[in-house]
Amino acid sequence: MVARSFVRNSIFLSLILTSFAATPDGASAQVQLGQPTAIFPEDFGAIQTVRELPDGRVLVADPLSKALYVVDMAAGNRTVIGREGEGPEEYRQPDAVWPLPGDSTLLVDLGNGRLVALGPDLGFGPTMPIAVGDFQPGRPLVLAIPQGMDGAGNIYARVMGGGMGGTPLPDSADILRIDRGSHATEQAAKFKIQDMTQTTSGGANNQNIAITPVPLSPEDAWGLAPDGSVILIRSIDYHLERLAPDGTVSHGPTVPFDPIRIGTAEKEEYLSELGRAGGGIQVGVQMVNGQMSMSFARGGRGGGAREIDQYPWPQEKPPFYSGRIPVDPMGRAWVRRHVEAGEASTYDVFDGTGASVGTVILEHGKRVIGFGASGVYVASYDEFDLNYLERYAMPGF
């Protein structure tokens, strides 16, 4: 018997800017980025995260170019670390980099379905599989694809999938804390996921199931604070919820917002932004005579008018973008609001209590991909949707 399932998960990152603007008494500050402190001159296919090293250089994993770079922003040059392949010191699709204790780094290698620990010298070390536990048809996938890391090196990842094997499509998913050593998992939080559609084709012995999120349907966004707190932005009434490591839960006030109707321009912009970010992660599951194999890949650039009619669309945008919330070293969550197509991006910045401390206005077409001691890292784009890396001074609210 052969059964194939495909789960497509779109992951978005947030964006920002710097430089104060005057605001009325009692209002939070509006901030715009000034001139970048550094611009790297060469392009990347896609950038999900960056990892600033102690010496100021930056690790960048480029899944579309299939290369891991160490980038010197000051000198304007970069060096490839490792090479493409399946063996030691090799990767097939490096997708993201995350900090580990002791100045080490975790590399997400989608192509080989594994996570690789890099030492302070950038040497390749121990690996672990992305797929955690025993997969059972009809149950969600437990995949250690990080959306955050805590100071102990634990991975925080969302449970993907569900709805396979005849089970109903879920409306929520767990955020798991995954121990890299034992691979043990525990629930850290639960969040609302996007609406999904499911299509099935083929016969009983050769069945294909495709599960696809409904674009721009409401989903909670989340990220991880430096102290290990899970930060959730709830999509029902737009407020911040903080789950501290000791189990304490705190809630911020509800944030008012004006719904944005979804027209053709908003649909085209959504697909274009998805393509610029490298496309969604595709997970393939194949069962042959009871034996499972899995594959992972990022790709499939967004499209324009030709692709719009392939998807169901809600009538209005949710208040904010779903996916990973960038959290800066001060523990402030940067939440990107939805705006009308073509407008400058707007970011609400929340402190640890869930209160808004400022609004950040981003130049259209740029997004924040991380933070470091040197400032804020931003991806910009050219007319071919190639990614460029910029660094800005951290705004001071």
C-alpha positions as CSV (number, residue, x, y, z in Angstrom):
1,M,0.0,0.0,0.0
2,V,1.2,3.5,-0.8
3,A,-0.1,6.6,0.8
4,R,1.2,10.1,0.2
5,S,0.4,13.2,2.1
6,F,1.6,16.8,1.7
7,V,1.3,19.5,4.3
8,R,2.1,23.0,3.2
9,N,2.8,25.6,5.9
10,S,3.4,29.2,5.2
11,I,5.7,31.0,7.7
12,F,6.0,34.7,7.8
13,L,8.4,37.0,9.5
14,S,7.9,40.6,10.7
15,L,9.4,44.0,9.7
16,I,10.5,47.3,11.2
17,L,12.2,50.9,11.2
18,T,13.9,53.6,13.5
19,S,14.1,57.3,14.4
20,F,11.7,59.2,16.7
21,A,8.6,61.2,15.7
22,A,6.7,63.4,18.0
23,T,3.4,62.1,19.4
24,P,0.6,63.6,21.5
25,D,0.7,63.2,25.2
26,G,-0.4,59.7,26.3
27,A,0.2,58.2,22.8
28,S,2.9,55.6,22.1
29,A,5.9,56.8,20.1
30,Q,6.0,56.5,16.3
31,V,9.4,55.4,15.0
32,Q,10.9,55.3,11.6
33,L,14.2,53.7,10.7
34,G,16.9,56.1,9.7
35,Q,19.8,55.3,7.3
36,P,21.1,51.7,7.6
37,T,24.4,51.4,9.5
38,A,25.5,48.6,7.1
39,I,24.2,47.2,3.8
40,F,25.6,44.0,2.4
41,P,26.1,44.5,-1.4
42,E,25.5,40.9,-2.6
43,D,22.1,39.2,-2.9
44,F,20.5,36.2,-1.3
45,G,17.7,33.9,-2.6
46,A,15.8,34.1,0.7
47,I,16.6,34.8,4.3
48,Q,14.5,33.5,7.2
49,T,16.7,34.3,10.2
50,V,20.2,35.6,11.0
51,R,22.6,34.8,13.8
52,E,25.0,37.5,14.9
53,L,28.3,36.1,16.1
54,P,30.3,37.5,19.0
55,D,32.8,39.2,16.6
56,G,30.0,41.0,14.8
57,R,29.9,38.7,11.7
58,V,26.5,37.3,10.7
59,L,25.5,33.7,9.8
60,V,22.9,33.5,7.0
61,A,21.3,30.3,5.7
62,D,20.0,30.7,2.2
63,P,17.6,27.9,1.3
64,L,17.1,28.9,-2.3
65,S,20.8,29.3,-3.0
66,K,21.5,26.2,-0.9
67,A,24.4,27.8,1.0
68,L,25.3,28.7,4.5
69,Y,27.3,32.0,4.7
70,V,29.2,33.8,7.3
71,V,28.8,37.5,6.3
72,D,31.1,40.4,7.2
73,M,28.9,43.4,7.0
74,A,31.8,45.9,7.6
75,A,34.1,44.4,5.0
76,G,31.3,43.6,2.5
77,N,32.3,40.0,1.9
78,R,31.0,36.5,2.7
79,T,32.3,33.0,3.0
80,V,30.5,29.7,2.4
81,I,30.6,27.4,5.4
82,G,30.3,23.7,4.5
83,R,29.0,22.4,1.2
84,E,26.1,20.8,-0.5
85,G,25.6,17.1,0.1
86,E,24.4,14.5,2.6
87,G,27.5,13.7,4.6
88,P,29.4,15.5,7.5
89,E,29.9,19.2,7.1
90,E,27.3,19.1,4.3
91,Y,23.7,20.2,3.8
92,R,21.1,20.1,1.1
93,Q,18.9,23.1,1.9
94,P,20.0,25.2,4.8
95,D,16.9,27.1,5.9
96,A,17.6,29.0,9.2
97,V,20.1,29.5,12.0
98,W,19.4,29.9,15.7
99,P,21.5,30.6,18.8
100,L,22.6,27.8,21.1
101,P,24.4,28.1,24.4
102,G,28.2,28.6,24.4
103,D,28.3,30.7,21.3
104,S,27.1,27.7,19.2
105,T,24.5,27.7,16.5
106,L,21.7,25.4,15.4
107,L,21.4,25.0,11.6
108,V,18.1,23.8,10.1
109,D,18.9,21.6,7.1
110,L,15.5,21.0,5.5
111,G,17.0,19.0,2.5
112,N,18.5,16.4,4.8
113,G,15.7,16.5,7.3
114,R,18.0,17.3,10.2
115,L,19.2,19.9,12.6
116,V,23.0,20.4,13.0
117,A,24.9,22.0,15.9
118,L,27.7,24.3,14.8
119,G,30.4,25.0,17.4
120,P,31.9,28.5,18.1
121,D,34.5,27.8,15.4
122,L,31.6,27.0,13.0
123,G,32.6,23.4,12.9
124,F,29.8,20.9,12.2
125,G,28.8,18.8,15.3
126,P,26.0,16.6,16.4
127,T,22.8,16.2,14.4
128,M,19.2,15.3,15.2
129,P,16.3,14.5,12.9
130,I,13.6,17.1,12.2
131,A,10.9,14.4,12.6
132,V,10.4,13.7,16.3
133,G,8.7,10.5,17.6
134,D,6.8,7.9,15.6
135,F,4.5,9.3,13.0
136,Q,1.0,7.7,12.9
137,P,-1.4,8.3,10.0
138,G,-4.3,10.6,11.1
139,R,-2.2,12.3,13.8
140,P,-0.4,15.7,13.6
141,L,3.3,15.8,12.7
142,V,5.8,16.5,15.4
143,L,8.6,18.4,13.6
144,A,11.5,20.2,15.3
145,I,11.5,23.2,13.0
146,P,12.2,26.0,15.4
147,Q,10.2,29.1,15.7
148,G,12.2,30.0,18.9
149,M,15.0,28.8,21.1
150,D,15.5,29.3,24.8
151,G,18.7,29.9,26.8
152,A,19.1,26.2,27.5
153,G,19.0,25.3,23.8
154,N,15.4,23.8,23.8
155,I,13.5,24.1,20.6
156,Y,10.0,25.7,20.4
157,A,8.1,24.5,17.4
158,R,4.5,24.2,16.3
159,V,2.8,20.9,15.6
160,M,2.0,20.8,11.9
161,G,-0.6,19.0,10.0
162,G,-3.6,17.0,11.3
163,G,-6.6,16.1,9.3
164,M,-4.9,13.2,7.6
165,G,-6.2,9.7,7.6
166,G,-9.9,10.8,7.7
167,T,-9.7,12.9,10.9
168,P,-11.3,16.4,11.0
169,L,-9.2,19.4,10.2
170,P,-8.0,21.0,13.5
171,D,-8.6,24.6,14.5
172,S,-5.7,24.9,16.9
173,A,-2.2,23.4,17.4
174,D,0.3,22.9,20.2
175,I,3.5,24.8,20.7
176,L,6.0,22.2,21.8
177,R,9.2,22.5,23.9
178,I,11.6,19.9,22.5
179,D,14.7,18.8,24.4
180,R,17.5,18.4,21.8
181,G,19.3,15.7,23.8
182,S,16.4,13.4,24.7
183,H,14.0,14.5,22.0
184,A,11.3,14.6,24.7
185,T,8.4,17.0,24.0
186,E,6.0,18.9,26.2
187,Q,3.3,21.3,25.5
188,A,4.4,24.9,26.1
189,A,1.2,26.6,24.8
190,K,-1.7,26.2,22.3
191,F,-2.6,28.6,19.6
192,K,-5.3,29.1,16.9
193,I,-4.2,28.2,13.4
194,Q,-5.3,29.4,10.0
195,D,-8.4,27.9,8.4
196,M,-7.4,25.0,6.1
197,T,-8.8,23.2,3.1
198,Q,-8.2,19.5,2.4
199,T,-8.4,17.7,-1.0
200,T,-8.1,13.9,-1.5
201,S,-7.4,12.1,-4.7
202,G,-6.5,8.6,-5.8
203,G,-7.7,5.2,-4.6
204,A,-7.5,3.4,-1.2
205,N,-4.1,2.0,-2.0
206,N,-2.6,5.1,-3.6
207,Q,-4.2,8.1,-1.8
208,N,-3.0,11.7,-2.0
209,I,-4.1,14.2,0.6
210,A,-3.3,17.9,0.3
211,I,-3.9,20.2,3.2
212,T,-3.4,23.9,2.5
213,P,-4.0,27.0,4.8
214,V,-6.5,29.5,3.7
215,P,-4.5,32.7,2.9
216,L,-5.1,35.7,5.2
217,S,-7.4,33.7,7.5
218,P,-6.9,34.6,11.2
219,E,-4.1,32.8,13.1
220,D,-2.4,33.6,16.4
221,A,1.2,34.7,16.0
222,W,3.9,33.7,18.5
223,G,7.5,34.0,19.4
224,L,9.9,33.4,22.3
225,A,11.3,36.0,24.7
226,P,15.0,35.9,25.9
227,D,13.8,34.5,29.3
228,G,12.0,31.6,27.7
229,S,8.5,33.1,27.9
230,V,6.2,32.2,25.1
231,I,4.6,35.4,23.6
232,L,1.3,34.9,21.9
233,I,-0.7,37.5,20.0
234,R,-4.3,36.4,20.0
235,S,-6.2,36.9,16.7
236,I,-9.8,37.0,18.1
237,D,-9.5,40.3,19.9
238,Y,-5.8,41.3,19.2
239,H,-4.0,41.2,22.6
240,L,-0.7,39.9,23.9
241,E,-0.6,36.9,26.2
242,R,2.7,35.9,27.9
243,L,3.3,32.5,29.3
244,A,6.3,32.7,31.7
245,P,8.6,29.6,32.3
246,D,7.1,29.3,35.8
247,G,3.6,28.9,34.4
248,T,2.5,32.4,35.1
249,V,0.1,33.8,32.5
250,S,-0.4,37.5,31.9
251,H,-2.6,39.4,29.4
252,G,-2.2,42.8,27.8
253,P,-5.0,45.1,26.9
254,T,-7.1,44.7,23.7
255,V,-5.7,46.6,20.8
256,P,-8.2,48.4,18.5
257,F,-7.9,47.9,14.8
258,D,-9.9,48.7,11.6
259,P,-10.5,45.7,9.4
260,I,-9.0,45.8,5.9
261,R,-11.1,44.5,3.1
262,I,-9.3,42.0,0.8
263,G,-9.3,43.0,-2.8
264,T,-7.2,41.9,-5.8
265,A,-4.3,44.1,-4.8
266,E,-4.2,42.6,-1.3
267,K,-4.3,39.1,-2.7
268,E,-1.5,39.8,-5.2
269,E,0.6,41.4,-2.5
270,Y,0.2,38.4,-0.2
271,L,1.4,36.0,-2.8
272,S,4.3,38.3,-3.8
273,E,5.5,38.6,-0.2
274,L,5.3,34.8,0.3
275,G,7.5,34.4,-2.7
276,R,10.0,37.0,-1.5
277,A,10.4,35.2,1.8
278,G,11.2,31.9,-0.1
279,G,7.7,30.3,-0.1
280,G,6.2,28.0,2.5
281,I,7.7,24.8,3.9
282,Q,6.4,21.7,2.2
283,V,6.3,18.5,4.1
284,G,5.9,15.2,2.2
285,V,5.0,12.0,4.0
286,Q,5.1,8.7,2.2
287,M,4.0,5.3,3.6
288,V,5.1,2.2,1.7
289,N,4.2,-1.1,3.2
290,G,4.0,0.4,6.6
291,Q,7.4,2.2,6.2
292,M,7.4,5.9,6.4
293,S,9.7,8.4,4.7
294,M,9.5,12.1,4.9
295,S,10.9,15.0,2.9
296,F,11.1,18.8,3.6
297,A,11.7,21.7,1.3
298,R,11.2,25.4,1.1
299,G,10.3,26.8,-2.3
300,G,7.5,27.8,-4.6
301,R,7.6,31.5,-5.1
302,G,4.4,33.5,-4.8
303,G,2.5,34.4,-7.9
304,G,0.2,37.1,-9.2
305,A,-3.2,37.2,-10.8
306,R,-2.9,33.7,-12.3
307,E,-2.8,32.1,-8.9
308,I,-5.4,34.2,-7.0
309,D,-8.3,32.1,-8.1
310,Q,-6.6,28.9,-6.8
311,Y,-7.3,29.8,-3.2
312,P,-10.4,30.7,-1.1
313,W,-10.1,34.1,0.5
314,P,-11.8,35.7,3.5
315,Q,-13.5,39.0,3.1
316,E,-11.2,40.9,5.5
317,K,-7.7,40.7,6.7
318,P,-7.0,39.7,10.3
319,P,-5.5,42.5,12.4
320,F,-1.9,41.2,12.2
321,Y,0.4,38.9,10.3
322,S,0.6,35.3,11.5
323,G,3.8,33.3,11.9
324,R,6.9,34.1,14.0
325,I,7.0,37.2,16.2
326,P,10.5,38.8,16.3
327,V,11.3,39.5,20.0
328,D,14.3,41.9,20.6
329,P,16.9,41.5,23.3
330,M,14.9,43.7,25.6
331,G,12.0,41.2,25.4
332,R,9.8,43.5,23.2
333,A,7.5,41.8,20.7
334,W,7.3,43.3,17.2
335,V,3.9,42.6,15.7
336,R,3.2,43.5,12.1
337,R,-0.3,44.9,11.4
338,H,-2.1,44.3,8.2
339,V,-2.6,47.4,6.1
340,E,-4.0,48.1,2.6
341,A,-1.8,46.9,-0.3
342,G,1.1,49.2,-1.1
343,E,1.0,51.1,2.2
344,A,4.0,51.3,4.5
345,S,4.1,48.5,7.0
346,T,3.0,49.2,10.6
347,Y,4.4,47.4,13.7
348,D,3.0,47.5,17.2
349,V,5.8,47.0,19.7
350,F,4.8,45.5,23.1
351,D,6.7,45.3,26.3
352,G,6.7,42.3,28.7
353,T,3.4,43.4,30.3
354,G,1.6,43.4,26.9
355,A,1.4,47.1,26.8
356,S,2.1,48.9,23.5
357,V,5.3,51.0,23.8
358,G,5.5,52.3,20.3
359,T,4.5,52.0,16.6
360,V,7.1,51.3,14.0
361,I,6.6,52.3,10.4
362,L,8.6,50.3,7.8
363,E,9.3,51.2,4.3
364,H,7.2,49.1,2.0
365,G,8.9,46.0,0.8
366,K,11.3,45.4,3.7
367,R,11.0,43.0,6.7
368,V,12.9,42.5,9.9
369,I,14.6,39.1,10.2
370,G,16.4,39.4,13.6
371,F,18.3,41.3,16.2
372,G,21.8,41.4,17.6
373,A,24.1,43.4,19.7
374,S,24.8,45.5,16.6
375,G,21.2,46.4,15.9
376,V,18.2,45.3,13.8
377,Y,18.6,43.1,10.7
378,V,16.3,43.8,7.8
379,A,15.7,42.1,4.4
380,S,15.1,44.3,1.5
381,Y,14.4,43.4,-2.1
382,D,15.1,44.3,-5.7
383,E,12.9,44.2,-8.8
384,F,13.7,40.5,-9.2
385,D,12.7,39.7,-5.5
386,L,16.2,38.9,-4.5
387,N,16.9,39.5,-0.8
388,Y,19.5,41.9,0.5
389,L,20.7,42.2,4.1
390,E,20.7,45.5,5.9
391,R,21.4,46.5,9.5
392,Y,19.9,49.5,11.4
393,A,20.4,51.0,14.9
394,M,18.0,49.7,17.5
395,P,15.3,52.2,18.1
396,G,15.0,53.5,21.7
397,F,11.4,53.8,22.8
